[in-house]
Amino acid sequence: MNVSALPVHQSVSILNHNKHGIVALEKPDGVLSHPNSRNEKKPALLNAQYDFDREYYFWKDAQGNEQKAWLLNRLDSPTSGVILIGLNQMIKDAVRLAFENQTTKKIYYAIVKGCPRLALGEWNQKLKQSNYTLKYNASTKLAQTLYKVVSTSNKDPKMSCLSLEPITGRTHQLRIHCSDNRLPIIGDQTYGDFRFNRQIKQSFGVNRLCLHSLSTTVSYQLNGRQHKFQAQSELPEIFKQLME
């Protein structure tokens, strides 16, 4: 199908696509990867119906033909950046297998309170229990995240921009790992430092979770051949302002 005809939400933009049917979209914060229920009022990635059992969006194109789009990965509603959809069943299966086999690389940027002692490191620990991790049974397994300090602010309060690479894919992994290591992400309403969030909101007008999916690279197999797909997003302006 013509990618430009995708019924994306007005705030969503297309970053990249390929002939196999992978499409990388830029999701703003506050937009859902998919509706949470059939009566959902919040905006979602596509202006289309969502099949909760088969996990795809569906709609009729200009010629009256039914079209489908499968989510290939997900982002929390308050997280912005690169998210992938697939436009056919073959590419959906191929890319989801790549995620399972960990032949993908996702880089997130986060603005956090404080600064890690080491500029480069790895967190390899279980996620602390919360209503979210209990719901998804995510606290029973180790979660692995690589981090790197990209920059640190020169002003008080001290904040850092971290590059985060999740090796495992647990629910809320990056947000919990930052919180557990005393580096709460700015604007995190679940695991963050709520007093600090209020201070930053008053000082800088920050009214969002400062976590952004910066880039995604997928190595996948299709028709017996190896392929690679990459997409990158711009860092939100507020992240740059906080680091000035």
N, C-alpha and C positions, 0 to 999 in steps of 0.2 A: 504494500500500500504506500501511498504518498505520505511520507513522514510529516510533512508540513500540515497535513489534514488531520493529524491527531487532535482529539478534543481535549487538549491540556487546559488546566485551570489558567485563568488570565494572568496569574502571578508566576506561573511555571514557564520555563524556557527550555528549548532543546539545545544540548551542548554538543552532542555527537551522535552518529548512527552509522551502521554498516550494512552491507548487502545481505547479511544473514538474518537481520531483523532485531539486532540489539539497538536500543535507543537509550542514551544517557540524558536524563533530565536534571535540571537544577531546581531543587525543591526549596522554597523559602521556609523560614521558621513559622510554625503555626499551621502549616498545611499537612494534612494526614496522608500517609502513604496509601492508605485505603480507608474507606468508611469503617467505623467500629461497629455500626449496626445499620439496619435498613432505614432507620429514622434519623440517621446522623445529620446534624445541622452544620457542623464544621466543614470548611472546604477540603476537598481531597485532590489528589494529583491530577486525575482526569475528570472531566465533566461527563461521566458515563455511569451506567449501572455496574454494580459489582456482584459477582457470583461468589458467595462466601464459602460454598462447598468446594468449588473447583479453583478458587483463588485467582480469578481473572476479571478484568474490566471487559464489558461488551457494549457495543453500540451499533447503530446503522449508519453507513456512510452515505454520501450524496446520491449514490446509485441504488440505495436501499439494501445493500449487502451487509450482512452482519460481520463486524470486525471484533477482534479480541486482542487484549494486551495483558500479559502475565507479569506480575511483579517478580523481579529476579533477586532483589534484596529489599530490606526495609530500613527506614530511618524513623526514630521517634518524632512525634509531631514537633517538639521544640528544636530539633536539630535540622540544620539547613545543609544544602550542598548536593553532591552527586548521588543520584539514585538510578537504578537500571530497570528497564522493562524489556520484555521480549514479545515480538509480534507473531510468533508461531510456536507450535508445540515442540518442534525439534530444537530450536535454539533455547527454549525454556529449559528443557531437559539437560542440554549440554552445559549451560551456564550454571544451573543449580548443582550439577555434578562437580563442576569446577570449584564452587564454594565448599562443597562437602570435602573435596580432596585437597583443599587449601592451596589451589593453584591460582589464587587471587591475591591482590595486594590493595588494601584500602588505607589511605592516610587521612587522618582527621587533624584539624587544628583546634586547640582549646585555649581560652584565656582563663588562667587559674589564679587563685589567691596564693601569694608566696612564690617560692622558687625551690626546686629540688636541690638537695645537697650535691648530687652528681648531675653533670650536664647531659649524660647519656646513660640509659639503664633499662632494666626489664622488671616488670611486676609479674610475679607468678604466684598467685594466691587465690584462695576461695573468695567468693563475693559474700559480703556480710548479708545477713538475712534482713529482708524487708518484705512488705506486702507484695512487691513486684517480683523479687527473686523467688519467694515462696510460691507465688502463683505459677511461675514458669519452671519451677524446680531447678533454678539456675544456681542456687547456692551450694549444691552438692558436688560440683565439679570444679577443678582448678580453672582459672581464667588467666590467660597470658597476654600481656600488652608490652610492646616496646615503646619507650618514650625518648624524646630528645628536646632539649631546650632550644627554641628558635631565637627568642629574644626575651629580655627582661626590662621592665619599665624603670626609668631613672627617678621616678617620683614616688611619693608615698600616697596611698598605700601600695606596697610592693605587689606587682603582678607579673606573671610570665606567660608567654605564648609557647605552648608545647605542641610538638608533632607527636601524634599517637598512632601507633599501628597495632590494631587488634589481631593477634594470631589465632585466638579462639573467637567464637562469636556468641558470647553469652548475652542475655538480656541486660541492658543498662551497664554493660561491662566497663566502658570507659568512664562513665560518670561515677560508678562505685569505686573503681580503682583510684581515681583522682581523690575522691573523698577519703578513702581509707588511708591514703598516703599523705594526708593533711595538705592537699592541694585542691580544695573544692573548686569546681568550675563556676565561674561567675554566672549568676542568673539561674542556677539549678534550684528549682523549687522543691525537690525531693531529697537530694543528698547534699545540698550546698550549705554554706554559712549564711543563714538568713539575715543576720544583722549586717554582715558585710555586703550582701546583695542590696539591701536598702540603701546603704552608704553609697555604693557605686551607682545605683539608680538616681539618687539625688545629685551626685556630683557630675555624672556623665550622661544621664538619661537612658542608661541601658535597661531595656525592658524585655530581654530575651535570654535564653540559654546560649552561652558563648561556646558552642560546639558546632563545628562545620566539617562536613565531609568534603575534603579538598580534592582528592583524586581517587580513582578506582582503575585498576588494571586487572583484566581477566585473561588467563590463558586457558583455552578450551579446545576440545576436539570435536570436529564435525566432519562427517563423511570420510573418516579415516585420516584426516589431516589436522595438524595443529594450527591454531589461529590465536591472535592476540587482539584485544580491544582495550583502548584507553580513553579516559575522559578526565578532564580537569576543570575545576571551578575557580572563580575569582574569590579571594578572601573578602568577607563582608567589610564594609567601610568602618563599622564600629570597632572591629577587631584592631584595625590599623590605628584608630584614634586612641584606644586604650594603651597601645604600646608606644605612643609618641613620647 
